[in-house]
């Protein structure tokens, strides 16, 4: 019996199973997303990798002849999330909740 995998494990497994140029691109995009906004939460929805922060932000899917990036409310959400999160990080000595104020 196979144990339930976390979303991150499912994403890694999906990339590994692709085993071709699509997996390479998904791995690169995953790394870019993680570097740009490490606070985004990895999830597995609709049989595809999804990242969220107070709602779905971005999903990436591999198809036979292309890879698709879907910004749920436009790319501005990813930029806005990065700006908000980076501004929280820039306040030394405060937790994320304290930095909101």
Backbone torsions as a table, in degrees:
resi	resn	phi	psi	omega
1	UNK	NA	129.5	-178.5
2	UNK	-85.4	131.8	179.7
3	UNK	-72.3	157.9	176.3
4	UNK	-67.8	131.3	179.4
5	UNK	-91.5	149.8	172.3
6	UNK	-71.4	166.3	177.7
7	UNK	-59.5	-42.8	-179.9
8	UNK	-62.3	-40.2	177.5
9	UNK	-66.1	-39.5	178.8
10	UNK	-64.5	-40.7	179.1
11	UNK	-64.1	-47.0	178.7
12	UNK	-60.3	-42.2	178.7
13	UNK	-64.2	-42.1	179.0
14	UNK	-60.4	-46.5	179.6
15	UNK	-61.2	-45.6	-179.8
16	UNK	-62.7	-42.8	-178.9
17	UNK	-66.9	-31.2	178.2
18	UNK	-61.5	-47.4	173.0
19	UNK	59.3	20.9	179.1
20	UNK	-141.4	-161.6	-176.9
21	UNK	-58.8	-30.8	179.8
22	UNK	-67.0	-41.3	176.7
23	UNK	-63.1	-40.0	178.0
24	UNK	-62.1	-43.4	-179.8
25	UNK	-68.0	-43.7	177.4
26	UNK	-59.6	-41.5	178.7
27	UNK	-62.6	-42.2	178.9
28	UNK	-65.3	-44.0	179.2
29	UNK	-64.2	-41.0	177.7
30	UNK	-58.8	-45.4	178.8
31	UNK	-62.9	-41.6	178.3
32	UNK	-62.4	-44.0	179.9
33	UNK	-62.9	-45.4	-179.4
34	UNK	-63.6	-39.5	179.3
35	UNK	-70.4	-41.7	-177.2
36	UNK	-68.1	-40.6	-177.4
37	UNK	-145.7	81.4	-177.7
38	UNK	-63.1	-16.7	179.9
39	UNK	-79.4	-11.6	175.9
40	UNK	-64.3	140.9	-177.4
41	UNK	-96.5	128.9	176.9
42	UNK	-77.8	138.7	178.5
43	UNK	-141.9	168.0	177.3
44	UNK	-126.6	105.8	-179.6
45	UNK	-131.5	146.1	175.8
46	UNK	55.8	31.6	180.0
47	UNK	60.7	37.1	-179.6
48	UNK	-152.3	154.1	176.9
49	UNK	-69.4	136.3	179.9
50	UNK	-136.6	142.1	174.4
51	UNK	-119.5	139.0	-176.3
52	UNK	-137.2	159.5	173.0
53	UNK	-158.9	105.6	-172.9
54	UNK	54.7	43.4	-177.9
55	UNK	121.6	164.4	-179.6
56	UNK	-66.5	135.2	-179.1
57	UNK	-111.1	-53.0	-175.0
58	UNK	-147.6	146.3	174.4
59	UNK	-133.0	149.5	175.2
60	UNK	-128.6	135.8	-178.3
61	UNK	-132.0	143.9	178.1
62	UNK	-103.9	127.9	177.2
63	UNK	-117.5	176.3	-175.0
64	UNK	-56.8	-42.9	-174.3
65	UNK	-123.1	10.2	178.6
66	UNK	-161.7	165.7	174.1
67	UNK	-118.0	134.6	-175.9
68	UNK	-113.1	135.7	172.6
69	UNK	-111.0	124.5	-178.4
70	UNK	-116.4	114.7	172.1
71	UNK	-93.6	118.7	-170.8
72	UNK	-63.8	-37.4	179.2
73	UNK	-124.4	28.7	-177.4
74	UNK	91.5	159.8	-177.4
75	UNK	-62.9	-20.7	-178.0
76	UNK	-60.8	-30.1	178.0
77	UNK	-63.3	-41.3	179.4
78	UNK	-66.3	-42.1	178.2
79	UNK	-64.9	-45.1	179.7
80	UNK	-61.6	-43.0	179.1
81	UNK	-62.8	-42.0	179.9
82	UNK	-65.0	-41.1	179.7
83	UNK	-64.9	-46.4	179.7
84	UNK	-61.7	-46.9	-177.6
85	UNK	-68.1	-38.7	178.1
86	UNK	-67.2	-34.7	178.3
87	UNK	-67.9	-33.1	176.7
88	UNK	-67.3	-39.2	-179.6
89	UNK	-68.1	-25.8	-174.7
90	UNK	-79.4	-0.5	179.6
91	UNK	-104.8	89.9	-175.6
92	UNK	-61.9	144.4	175.5
93	UNK	81.7	3.2	179.8
94	UNK	-119.8	143.7	174.6
95	UNK	-75.4	168.7	178.9
96	UNK	-58.6	-40.2	-180.0
97	UNK	-66.4	-39.8	179.1
98	UNK	-69.1	-34.6	-177.8
99	UNK	-68.4	-21.6	179.2
100	UNK	-64.2	-30.7	-173.8
101	UNK	-73.6	NA	NA
